[in-house]
């Protein structure tokens, strides 16, 4: 066993009587408070530089005294305490060993304990670094440590700190509040200053992780220690135009930071203080504090502890300094705290009073349950070990000053909240909001109470100004907050709630103008049957059918006349029938396209117009043959007449076209097509045709047209009054002109009325033969019957024969 030197007892570490650091009782609580701190190398001994921990130290004494005077909690059981002044992280181990000792002896771990220490649990220490320093010594024996200020997030890892609990929330919760403040005011460009210890580094890591999926950018991180070059740091912050500074540092470091900012004339900044210094009274009253900008902070809620003021007044009257105690280990200058009045002690930052108070009461309730205490007494036959108290401590569930005290499995408190404060011009920390954790998260800030350094407007902190509506961000550099703005083109839109960096394509049925934030439905357009142009063309088609019927009747009546026979005789009725059937195609150019309407839009015209052209090919060939080949090539003329060559040509043309259409439509039939490319705000409904499968029927039509034109042109020197070939040539010229005009329109215009123009071209193709080939013959039949005689025609033929024979 290790024998401890009596000079290391906490008695000799304070400027007040020993009775304030020790109190006998049936069970002892350890207390660790950093009343005196080694803050600078110029001090040969620890010096009390402020009395915030002195107040917390007194609050533990008050809590134990209040419990001992209670009849409901631990009846007939007295609590004592052994409080240690943690004045240094590296020179305080003798005091820690004192808390662990039994009768002044340290028992090695792993050995059976013959005697049990009276220390059932420890309240403290305050800072995370202090906890990390001493916690392993208590964890080995599962002695409960209930810290009232250590917020290092890793302390909730039970595999490393199995007996650690705390009555303050971890850094994770503090950072959550800070980030909520930054987001509330839409700040994006932030500096984060942190202390050079586990507490500060933990805060930096948590802040970086928390803002990862937000619009906040960490523009600058600065580590603060004794070697920090504050002029250089503030120069770098100013160079990056950062207006928001988060100070995640202890109180002493914060004082150095803010005073440096005042001396260096740092202005126009918003400072967000952590809970360690947000209620710092000295800084709020510092001369020139208003020049640095606006200070907001996250603080522990201030809870008034009933009876504590009376306790301080009572105990302060007995406080005095003993010079003999100044030679003990971790000695301190006998100053400041011992000379403060009760009023000065009570006005010190009370942020952590309730965490100390609830820590002591949580241990007391755990001991109460371990001893199975009833109304009047506790079971004195139970040998209490610290691990038994720990088990009950984890199950805490009691009400203290209207708050339900409970712990999560990881030892973090399941109670409490944070205040959001603002340092007003009067030097007070004014509450402007809160962040409540239980029973549900609730966050609010009253913006109207904040007096910004901008005199009204909420300050901004942006690397790049926000993009205008309809513009997407394009990152410029490593920070997502630094960007250029690019307008979203037509057919795209920006949704900043989902992704402000990407223009999203509209659906095929939607459209958008440049710089849009949403898409609009495209207008679906096609030519309905009720369209005036469609009606006129369909009427024209019916008129054509009526004219073909009328001409068929007229030709039938005058079937044996020379005009009818010269026009083609029986072939005229085939042409009339095909022209009427071709007109069916016109009706399918209107209305909403379907697969059947797309097929019928092309099939009748391509098939039956082929027959028409074939008829005119053989007719033009026959005209040339009669007037030229009959005289020069009589055998060829005889063979043509004998085997009915004209019908053979027509049949071959019809069958060929039918087969081409059959195979083409079998493999790739025309189908409805939505044209979304030509007009951004419209969908033009039409029919899509396969160019490969459609090329065959079109080539056949062009071939027939070319042959017809060649044969008819060969008859240009026929008798002047015998104008069959000339009429066919003129009809073909009109046909060619019609489709040239349509092709030009098709290249220049792609609206819905292209279907109307296509139907008009089809109808014009039919009328070109009906009006310019057959109508003159009807005119002769009706109005010039003298020209419709055999004698007249024979005279023309004989005169032409004599002319070419000469």
C-alpha positions in Angstrom: 0.0 0.0 0.0 1.0 3.6 -0.6 1.2 5.8 2.5 0.0 9.4 1.8 1.9 12.4 3.3 -0.5 14.3 5.6 0.8 17.6 4.1 -1.1 16.7 0.9 -4.5 16.8 2.5 -6.8 19.5 1.1 -6.8 21.2 4.5 -3.7 23.0 3.6 -4.8 24.0 0.1 -7.3 26.8 0.9 -7.4 30.2 2.4 -10.4 29.4 4.6 -10.7 27.2 7.7 -10.4 23.4 7.2 -14.0 22.9 8.2 -15.1 24.4 4.9 -13.2 21.7 2.9 -14.1 18.8 5.2 -17.1 17.6 7.0 -17.5 14.2 8.7 -20.4 12.0 8.0 -21.6 8.4 7.7 -20.8 8.6 4.0 -18.5 11.0 2.2 -18.8 12.8 -1.1 -15.7 13.9 -2.8 -15.6 17.4 -4.3 -13.2 18.7 -6.9 -13.3 22.5 -7.6 -10.7 24.6 -9.3 -10.8 27.6 -6.9 -7.1 28.4 -7.5 -5.5 28.1 -10.9 -1.9 28.2 -12.2 -2.6 30.7 -14.9 0.8 32.2 -15.6 4.4 31.5 -14.9 4.8 34.7 -13.0 2.9 33.2 -10.1 5.0 31.1 -7.9 1.9 29.7 -6.3 -1.7 29.2 -7.6 -3.8 32.3 -7.3 -7.5 32.7 -7.2 -8.1 34.9 -10.2 -11.9 34.8 -10.0 -14.4 33.3 -7.6 -16.9 31.5 -9.9 -15.6 28.1 -8.7 -15.5 29.4 -5.1 -19.2 30.0 -5.4 -19.8 26.5 -6.8 -17.6 25.1 -3.9 -19.8 26.9 -1.4 -22.9 25.5 -3.2 -21.8 21.9 -2.7 -21.4 22.7 1.0 -24.8 24.2 1.1 -26.4 21.2 -0.7 -24.9 18.7 1.7 -26.0 20.8 4.7 -29.5 21.0 3.2 -29.7 17.3 2.7 -28.5 16.6 6.2 -31.2 18.9 7.5 -33.9 17.1 5.4 -36.2 14.6 7.0 -37.3 13.0 3.7 -33.9 12.3 2.1 -31.4 10.0 3.9 -33.2 10.1 7.3 -30.9 9.5 10.2 -27.9 9.3 7.8 -25.4 12.1 7.7 -23.4 13.1 4.6 -19.9 14.4 4.8 -17.6 15.8 2.2 -13.9 16.0 1.4 -13.4 18.8 -1.1 -10.2 19.2 -3.0 -9.0 22.4 -4.7 -7.9 21.3 -8.1 -5.4 24.0 -8.7 -3.3 22.3 -11.4 -3.7 19.4 -13.8 -0.2 18.1 -13.2 0.3 18.8 -9.5 -3.0 17.7 -8.0 -2.7 14.0 -7.8 -1.9 13.8 -4.0 -5.3 15.3 -3.4 -7.0 12.8 -5.7 -5.2 9.9 -4.0 -6.5 11.3 -0.7 -10.0 10.9 -2.0 -9.3 7.3 -3.0 -7.4 6.3 0.2 -8.7 4.3 3.1 -7.2 5.5 6.4 -4.5 7.2 4.5 -3.5 4.2 2.4 -4.0 3.5 -1.3 -4.9 -0.1 -2.0 -3.6 -1.6 -5.3 -6.2 -2.4 -7.8 -7.0 -6.1 -8.2 -6.5 -6.8 -4.5 -9.4 -7.7 -2.2 -10.4 -4.6 -0.2 -10.3 -5.2 3.5 -11.6 -1.8 4.2 -14.1 0.3 2.2 -13.6 4.0 1.6 -16.3 6.3 2.9 -16.2 8.3 -0.4 -19.2 7.0 -2.3 -19.0 9.5 -5.3 -17.3 12.6 -6.5 -18.8 15.8 -7.6 -16.6 17.4 -10.3 -14.3 18.4 -11.7 -15.4 21.3 -13.8 -13.5 21.3 -17.0 -13.1 18.5 -19.5 -9.3 18.5 -19.3 -9.5 18.1 -15.5 -11.9 15.1 -15.9 -9.6 13.4 -18.5 -6.7 13.9 -16.1 -8.3 12.2 -13.0 -11.2 10.1 -14.3 -9.1 6.9 -14.9 -8.3 6.8 -11.2 -12.0 6.7 -10.3 -13.2 4.5 -13.2 -11.1 1.5 -12.0 -13.3 1.1 -8.9 -16.5 2.4 -10.5 -16.6 5.3 -8.2 -19.3 7.6 -9.6 -18.1 10.9 -11.0 -20.8 13.5 -11.5 -19.3 16.5 -13.3 -21.1 19.8 -13.3 -19.2 21.4 -16.2 -17.3 18.9 -18.3 -18.8 18.9 -21.8 -16.2 16.8 -23.8 -18.4 14.6 -26.0 -16.2 11.5 -25.7 -17.0 11.3 -22.0 -20.2 9.6 -22.8 -18.3 6.5 -24.0 -19.2 4.0 -21.3 -16.4 1.5 -22.3 -13.9 4.2 -21.3 -15.7 6.1 -18.7 -18.2 3.6 -17.1 -18.9 5.5 -13.9 -19.0 9.1 -15.3 -22.2 11.1 -15.4 -22.8 14.9 -15.8 -25.5 17.4 -15.1 -24.6 19.6 -18.1 -25.1 18.8 -21.7 -22.2 17.7 -23.9 -20.4 19.8 -26.5 -22.6 18.2 -29.1 -25.6 19.9 -27.7 -23.8 23.3 -27.3 -22.7 23.1 -30.9 -26.2 22.3 -32.0 -27.4 25.5 -30.4 -24.6 27.5 -31.9 -25.4 26.1 -35.4 -29.1 26.9 -34.9 -28.2 30.5 -34.1 -26.1 30.8 -37.2 -28.8 29.2 -39.4 -31.5 31.4 -37.8 -29.8 34.6 -39.0 -28.8 33.0 -42.4 -25.1 33.5 -41.8 -22.9 31.4 -44.1 -19.3 32.6 -43.7 -18.0 31.8 -40.2 -14.8 31.7 -38.2 -14.4 29.2 -35.3 -11.9 29.9 -32.6 -11.2 27.2 -30.1 -8.9 26.5 -27.1 -5.8 24.3 -27.3 -7.2 21.4 -25.3 -9.6 18.5 -25.6 -12.6 20.7 -25.0 -11.7 23.1 -27.8 -10.7 20.4 -30.3 -13.8 18.5 -29.6 -15.9 21.6 -30.3 -14.1 22.2 -33.5 -14.6 18.6 -34.7 -18.3 18.6 -33.8 -18.9 22.0 -35.4 -17.2 20.9 -38.7 -19.3 17.7 -38.7 -22.5 19.4 -37.9 -22.3 22.0 -40.7 -21.2 19.5 -43.3 -24.7 19.2 -44.9 -25.7 22.8 -44.3 -25.1 26.0 -46.2 -22.6 27.2 -43.5 -18.9 27.3 -44.4 -16.1 27.2 -42.0 -14.0 30.1 -43.5 -11.4 30.2 -40.7 -10.3 28.1 -37.7 -8.0 29.4 -35.1 -6.5 27.6 -32.1 -5.9 29.8 -29.1 -3.1 29.3 -26.6 -0.4 31.3 -24.9 1.5 31.6 -28.2 -1.4 32.9 -30.3 -0.5 35.8 -32.6 -3.8 37.8 -32.2 -2.9 40.7 -34.6 -2.1 38.1 -37.4 -5.2 36.1 -36.6 -7.6 39.1 -36.8 -5.8 40.3 -39.9 -6.5 37.0 -41.6 -10.2 37.1 -40.5 -10.6 40.6 -41.8 -8.9 39.7 -45.1 -11.6 37.0 -45.7 -14.4 39.4 -44.9 -15.7 37.2 -42.0 -18.2 38.9 -39.8 -19.2 36.0 -37.6 -16.8 34.6 -35.0 -17.7 31.6 -32.7 -15.5 31.6 -29.6 -15.5 28.0 -28.2 -13.0 28.7 -25.4 -12.8 28.7 -21.6 -13.5 31.9 -19.7 -9.8 32.9 -19.2 -9.0 32.4 -22.9 -12.1 34.3 -23.8 -11.0 37.3 -21.7 -7.7 37.3 -23.5 -9.4 37.0 -26.9 -11.9 39.8 -26.4 -9.5 42.2 -24.7 -7.1 41.7 -27.6 -9.9 42.4 -30.0 -10.7 45.7 -28.2 -7.0 46.7 -28.2 -6.6 45.9 -31.9 -9.7 47.8 -32.8 -11.5 44.9 -34.3 -15.0 46.1 -35.2 -18.1 45.1 -37.0 -18.2 41.5 -35.9 -20.9 39.2 -34.4 -19.4 37.1 -31.6 -21.1 33.9 -30.5 -19.9 32.9 -27.0 -19.9 29.4 -25.6 -21.5 28.7 -22.3 -18.2 29.1 -20.5 -18.0 32.9 -21.0 -21.4 34.0 -22.3 -22.2 35.4 -18.8 -18.8 36.8 -18.1 -19.4 39.9 -16.0 -15.9 41.3 -16.4 -16.0 41.4 -20.2 -19.5 42.8 -20.4 -18.3 45.8 -18.4 -14.9 46.1 -20.2 -14.3 49.5 -21.7 -14.7 49.5 -25.4 -16.6 46.2 -25.5 -19.3 47.8 -27.7 -16.8 48.7 -30.4 -16.1 45.0 -31.3 -19.6 44.5 -32.5 -22.5 42.4 -31.2 -22.1 39.6 -28.7 -24.5 36.7 -28.6 -24.0 33.7 -26.4 -25.2 30.3 -25.2 -25.5 30.0 -21.5 -26.7 27.6 -18.8 -30.1 28.7 -17.5 -29.8 30.7 -14.3 -31.8 28.9 -11.5 -32.2 30.5 -8.2 -31.3 28.1 -5.3 -33.6 28.8 -2.4 -31.7 29.4 0.9 -28.2 29.7 -0.8 -27.9 33.4 -0.2 -28.6 33.0 3.5 -26.0 30.3 3.7 -23.4 32.5 2.1 -24.1 35.4 4.4 -23.9 33.0 7.4 -20.7 31.3 6.4 -18.9 34.4 5.2 -19.1 35.9 8.6 -16.8 33.1 9.8 -14.2 33.1 6.9 -10.6 34.1 7.7 -7.2 33.4 6.3 -4.6 31.2 8.1 -1.1 32.0 7.2 0.1 28.7 8.6 -1.8 26.9 5.7 0.1 28.7 3.0 3.0 26.2 3.1 0.9 23.2 2.1 1.1 21.6 -1.3 -0.6 23.6 -4.1 -0.4 26.7 -1.9 -2.1 29.9 -3.1 -1.8 33.6 -2.4 -4.3 34.5 0.3 -6.2 37.0 -1.7 -9.4 37.8 -3.6 -11.9 35.1 -2.7 -11.2 35.4 1.0 -11.7 39.1 0.9 -14.9 39.1 -1.1 -18.1 40.1 0.6 -21.2 37.9 0.5 -22.8 40.2 -2.1 -19.7 40.0 -4.4 -19.8 36.2 -4.2 -23.5 36.0 -5.0 -23.1 38.3 -8.0 -20.6 36.0 -9.7 -21.8 34.1 -12.7 -24.3 31.7 -11.3 -24.6 29.6 -14.5 -23.4 26.3 -13.0 -25.1 26.5 -9.6 -27.9 24.2 -10.6 -25.6 21.6 -12.2 -23.7 21.4 -8.9 -26.9 21.4 -6.9 -28.5 18.6 -9.0 -25.2 16.6 -8.9 -25.2 16.5 -5.1 -28.9 15.7 -4.9 -28.6 12.9 -7.6 -25.9 11.2 -5.5 -27.9 11.7 -2.3 -31.0 10.1 -4.0 -28.9 7.2 -5.3 -27.5 6.6 -1.8 -31.0 6.9 -0.4 -32.2 4.1 -2.7 -29.1 2.0 -2.1 -29.7 2.1 1.7 -33.4 1.3 1.0 -34.4 4.3 3.2 -37.9 4.6 4.4 -39.8 7.5 5.9 -37.9 7.6 9.2 -34.7 5.6 8.8 -32.3 3.8 6.4 -31.1 0.2 6.5 -27.8 0.4 8.4 -26.9 -3.2 7.8 -26.2 -2.7 4.1 -22.5 -2.3 3.2 -22.5 0.3 0.5 -20.0 0.2 -2.3 -19.5 2.9 -4.9 -20.7 0.6 -7.8 -24.0 0.2 -5.9 -24.5 3.9 -5.8 -23.6 4.1 -9.5 -26.3 1.6 -10.4 -28.9 3.7 -8.5 -27.5 6.9 -9.9 -28.1 5.7 -13.4 -31.8 5.1 -12.5 -32.3 8.6 -11.1 -35.8 9.9 -11.4 -36.8 12.7 -9.0 -38.0 16.3 -9.1 -35.7 19.1 -8.0 -36.8 22.7 -8.3 -39.5 21.8 -10.8 -37.1 19.8 -13.0 -37.2 16.1 -13.5 -33.7 14.8 -12.9 -32.9 11.7 -15.1 -29.9 10.4 -17.0 -29.5 8.7 -20.3 -27.7 5.4 -20.5 -24.5 7.2 -21.6 -24.6 9.4 -18.4 -25.8 12.6 -20.1 -28.6 14.5 -18.5 -32.2 14.0 -19.7 -33.1 17.4 -18.4 -32.1 21.0 -18.8 -32.0 23.7 -21.5 -29.9 26.6 -22.8 -30.5 30.3 -22.7 -29.5 32.5 -25.7 -28.3 35.8 -24.4 -27.3 39.2 -25.9 -24.9 41.6 -24.3 -26.8 44.9 -24.3 -25.5 48.4 -24.1 -26.1 48.4 -20.4 -23.5 45.6 -19.9 -26.1 43.0 -19.0 -26.5 39.6 -20.5 -30.1 39.8 -21.7 -32.0 36.7 -22.5 -33.4 36.7 -26.0 -34.2 33.1 -26.6 -33.8 29.5 -25.5 -33.1 26.0 -26.7 -35.1 23.3 -24.8 -34.2 19.6 -25.1 -37.0 18.0 -23.2 -39.7 16.8 -23.6 -39.2 17.9 -27.2 -36.7 20.2 -28.9 -37.9 23.8 -29.0 -35.7 26.7 -30.3 -36.7 30.4 -30.5 -35.0 33.8 -30.6 -36.6 37.2 -30.2 -34.9 39.2 -32.8 -36.5 42.5 -31.8 -34.5 42.7 -28.6 -31.1 42.5 -30.3 -29.3 45.8 -30.8 -27.1 45.1 -33.8 -23.9 47.0 -34.5 -25.5 47.8 -37.9 -28.1 49.8 -36.1 -31.2 47.8 -37.1 -30.3 45.4 -39.9 -29.2 41.9 -39.2 -25.5 41.7 -40.2 -24.6 39.4 -43.1 -21.7 37.1 -43.5 -21.3 35.7 -47.0 -18.4 34.7 -49.1 -20.6 35.4 -52.2 -23.9 37.2 -52.4 -26.9 35.0 -52.9 -27.8 34.3 -56.5 -30.9 35.9 -58.0 -34.0 33.9 -58.6 -33.5 31.4 -61.4 -29.7 31.2 -61.1 -27.7 28.2 -60.0 -24.5 28.3 -58.0 -21.3 27.3 -59.5 -18.6 26.6 -56.8 -15.6 28.9 -57.0 -12.8 27.4 -54.8 -12.9 24.9 -52.0 -15.8 26.4 -50.1 -19.3 25.8 -51.2 -20.2 29.3 -50.0 -18.0 30.8 -52.6 -19.6 30.6 -56.0 -20.6 32.3 -59.2 -24.1 32.5 -60.5 -25.2 30.9 -63.7 -28.7 31.4 -65.1 -30.7 28.2 -65.8 -31.3 27.9 -69.5 -34.7 27.2 -71.1 -36.0 23.7 -70.4 -34.4 23.7 -66.9 -35.2 25.2 -63.6 -33.6 25.6 -60.1 -35.1 24.3 -56.9 -32.9 25.9 -54.1 -34.6 23.8 -51.4 -33.3 20.6 -53.0 -30.1 21.6 -54.7 -29.0 25.2 -55.3 -26.0 24.1 -57.4 -27.9 22.2 -60.2 -30.3 23.2 -62.9 -32.9 20.4 -63.2 -34.2 19.4 -66.6 -38.0 19.7 -67.1 -40.0 16.7 -68.1 -40.7 16.2 -71.8 -44.2 17.4 -71.2 -43.0 20.6 -69.5 -41.1 23.7 -70.4 -39.5 26.7 -68.7 -38.1 30.0 -69.7 -34.5 31.0 -68.8 -34.1 31.7 -65.1 -37.2 29.7 -64.0 -37.8 28.1 -60.6 -40.4 25.7 -61.8 -41.7 24.1 -65.1 -44.9 24.7 -66.8 -47.0 22.2 -68.7 -46.4 22.5 -72.5 -49.4 23.3 -74.7 -50.3 20.3 -76.7 -51.2 21.4 -80.3 -52.7 19.6 -83.3 -55.2 20.7 -85.9 -58.7 19.6 -84.8 -61.5 18.8 -87.1 -63.2 22.0 -86.1 -60.3 24.2 -87.3 -61.5 26.6 -90.1 -58.6 25.6 -92.3 -59.3 21.9 -91.8 -63.0 22.4 -92.5 -62.2 24.2 -95.8 -59.8 21.4 -96.9 -62.3 18.7 -96.0 -65.0 20.5 -97.9 -62.6 20.8 -100.8 -62.1 17.0 -100.6 -65.8 16.4 -100.7 -66.1 18.8 -103.6 -63.4 16.8 -105.4 -65.4 13.6 -104.8 -68.5 15.3 -106.1 -66.7 16.5 -109.2 -65.2 13.1 -110.0 -68.7 11.6 -109.7 -70.1 14.2 -112.0 -67.3 13.9 -114.5 -67.6 10.1 -114.3 -71.3 10.4 -115.2 -70.6 12.9 -118.0 -67.9 10.6 -119.4 -70.1 7.6 -119.1 -72.9 9.3 -121.1 -70.4 10.4 -123.8 -68.3 7.3 -123.5 -68.1 6.6 -127.3 -67.2 10.2 -128.2 -63.6 11.0 -129.4 -62.9 13.3 -126.4 -63.6 10.6 -123.9 -61.7 8.0 -125.8 -58.7 10.4 -126.4 -58.7 11.2 -122.7 -58.2 7.5 -121.9 -61.5 5.9 -122.3 -62.1 3.3 -119.6 -58.8 4.4 -117.9 -60.6 7.7 -117.1 -62.9 5.9 -114.7 -60.0 4.2 -113.0 -58.4 7.7 -112.6 -61.6 9.2 -111.2 -61.9 6.3 -108.7 -58.3 6.6 -107.6 -58.5 10.4 -107.2 -61.6 9.9 -105.0 -59.8 7.3 -102.9 -56.7 9.5 -102.6 -58.9 12.2 -101.1 -59.5 9.9 -98.1 -55.9 10.8 -96.9 -56.9 14.4 -96.4 -59.3 13.6 -93.6 -56.7 11.9 -91.4 -54.4 14.9 -91.2 -56.7 16.4 -88.6 -57.6 15.4 -85.1 -55.3 13.9 -82.5 -52.9 11.5 -84.2 -53.2 7.8 -83.6 -51.4 4.8 -85.2 -54.3 4.1 -87.5 -54.7 7.7 -88.5 -51.0 8.0 -89.2 -51.2 5.0 -91.5 -54.3 6.2 -93.3 -52.8 9.6 -93.7 -50.2 8.2 -96.1 -51.4 4.9 -97.4 -54.4 5.9 -99.6 -52.5 8.7 -101.3 -49.3 6.8 -101.9 -51.1 3.7 -103.2 -53.9 5.2 -105.4 -51.9 8.2 -106.6 -49.4 5.7 -107.9 -52.2 4.2 -110.1 -53.1 7.7 -111.3 -49.5 8.5 -112.3 -49.2 5.1 -113.9 -52.3 5.8 -116.0 -50.9 9.1 -117.1 -47.5 7.5 -117.9 -49.1 5.0 -120.3 -51.5 7.7 -121.6 -48.6 10.0 -122.4 -46.8 7.1 -123.9 -49.8 6.2 -126.0 -50.1 9.7 -127.4 -46.5 9.7 -128.5 -46.9 6.2 -129.9 -50.0 7.1 -131.9 -48.5 10.2 -133.5 -44.9 9.1 -133.8 -44.2 5.4 -133.2 -47.2 4.2 -135.3 -45.5 5.5 -138.4 -41.9 4.7 -137.6 -42.3 1.6 -135.4 -45.5 -0.2 -136.6 -44.5 -3.6 -135.0 -43.9 -2.1 -131.6 -47.3 -0.3 -131.8 -48.9 -3.6 -132.9 -47.4 -5.5 -129.9 -48.5 -2.8 -127.5 -52.1 -2.9 -128.8 -52.2 -6.7 -128.9 -51.1 -7.4 -125.3 -52.8 -4.4 -123.7 -49.5 -2.9 -122.6 -51.2 0.0 -120.7 -53.0 -2.2 -118.3 -49.9 -4.3 -117.7 -47.9 -1.2 -116.7 -50.6 0.0 -114.4 -51.0 -3.4 -112.7 -47.2 -3.7 -112.2 -47.0 -0.2 -110.7 -50.0 -0.9 -108.4 -48.6 -4.3 -107.2 -45.1 -2.9 -106.7 -46.4 0.0 -104.6 -48.7 -2.2 -102.6 -45.8 -4.6 -101.8 -43.5 -1.7 -100.8 -46.1 -0.2 -98.5 -47.0 -3.6 -97.0 -43.4 -4.4 -96.1 -42.6 -0.9 -95.0 -45.6 -0.6 -92.7 -45.0 -4.1 -91.4 -41.6 -3.3 -90.1 -41.9 0.4 -89.2 -45.4 1.8 -89.6 -46.0 5.5 -89.1 -46.8 6.3 -85.5 -47.8 9.3 -83.4 -44.9 11.6 -82.5 -44.6 14.4 -80.0 -42.3 17.1 -81.4 -40.8 18.8 -78.3 -37.7 20.3 -80.0 -39.0 23.0 -82.2 -41.0 25.0 -79.6 -39.9 25.1 -75.9 -43.5 25.8 -74.7 -45.4 23.5 -77.0 -45.8 19.9 -78.0 -46.7 19.5 -81.7 -48.5 16.2 -82.3 -47.7 14.6 -85.6 -46.8 11.4 -87.3 -43.3 9.9 -87.4 -42.3 8.0 -90.5 -39.3 5.9 -91.1 -37.3 7.4 -93.8 -35.8 4.0 -94.9 -39.1 2.2 -95.2 -40.8 5.2 -96.7 -38.2 5.9 -99.3 -39.3 3.0 -101.6 -42.9 4.2 -102.2 -41.7 7.8 -102.7 -39.0 6.8 -105.2 -41.6 4.8 -107.2 -43.8 7.9 -107.3 -41.0 10.1 -108.4 -40.0 7.6 -111.1 -43.5 7.5 -112.5 -43.7 11.3 -112.4 -40.4 11.6 -114.3 -41.5 9.0 -116.9 -44.8 10.8 -117.4 -43.0 14.1 -117.7 -40.6 12.7 -120.3 -43.3 11.1 -122.4 -45.6 14.1 -122.3 -42.7 16.4 -123.1 -41.9 14.3 -126.2 -45.4 15.2 -127.5 -44.9 19.0 -127.3 -44.8 19.3 -131.2 -48.1 17.5 -131.7 -51.0 19.2 -133.5 -51.8 22.6 -132.0 -55.4 21.8 -131.4 -54.5 18.3 -130.0 -53.2 19.2 -126.6 -53.4 16.0 -124.5 -49.6 15.8 -123.9 -49.4 19.5 -123.2 -52.2 19.2 -120.6 -50.4 16.3 -118.9 -47.2 18.3 -118.9 -48.9 21.3 -117.4 -50.5 19.1 -114.7 -47.1 17.7 -113.8 -45.6 21.1 -113.6 -48.3 22.1 -111.2 -47.8 18.9 -109.2 -44.0 19.6 -108.9 -44.6 23.2 -108.0 -47.1 22.2 -105.3 -44.6 19.9 -103.5 -41.7 22.2 -103.9 -43.7 24.9 -102.1 -44.7 22.4 -99.4 -41.1 21.2 -99.0 -40.0 24.8 -98.5 -42.7 25.4 -95.9 -41.7 22.2 -94.1 -38.2 23.4 -93.8 -39.1 26.8 -92.5 -42.2 26.2 -90.4 -42.7 23.4 -87.9 -45.9 24.4 -86.2 -49.1 22.4 -86.0 -50.4 23.9 -89.3 -47.8 22.0 -91.2 -50.4 19.2 -91.2 -52.9 21.6 -92.8 -50.3 22.5 -95.4 -49.6 18.8 -96.1 -53.3 18.1 -96.5 -53.5 21.1 -98.9 -50.6 19.8 -100.9 -52.3 16.4 -101.2 -55.6 18.0 -102.3 -53.7 20.3 -104.8 -52.1 17.2 -106.3 -55.5 15.7 -106.9 -57.0 18.9 -108.3 -54.1 19.5 -110.6 -55.2 16.5 -112.8 -58.9 16.9 -112.2 -59.1 20.5 -113.2 -56.3 20.9 -115.8 -56.7 17.6 -117.6 -60.3 16.5 -117.3 -62.1 19.8 -116.9 -61.2 21.1 -120.4 -62.6 17.9 -121.8 -65.8 18.4 -120.0 -65.9 21.9 -121.4 -65.6 20.6 -125.0 -68.2 17.9 -124.4 -70.7 20.4 -123.0 -69.9 23.7 -124.8 -68.1 22.7 -128.0 -69.7 19.5 -129.3 -68.4 20.2 -132.8 -65.0 19.4 -131.7 -66.1 16.1 -130.2 -66.6 14.3 -133.5 -64.7 11.6 -135.3 -64.3 13.7 -138.4 -62.7 16.5 -136.5 -60.2 14.1 -134.8 -59.4 12.2 -138.0 -58.7 15.5 -139.8 -56.1 16.4 -137.1 -54.4 13.1 -137.2 -54.2 12.9 -141.1 -52.8 16.4 -141.3 -50.1 15.6 -138.7 -49.2 12.3 -140.5 -48.7 14.1 -143.8 -46.5 16.7 -142.1 -44.1 14.2 -140.5 -44.0 11.9 -143.6 -42.7 14.8 -145.7 
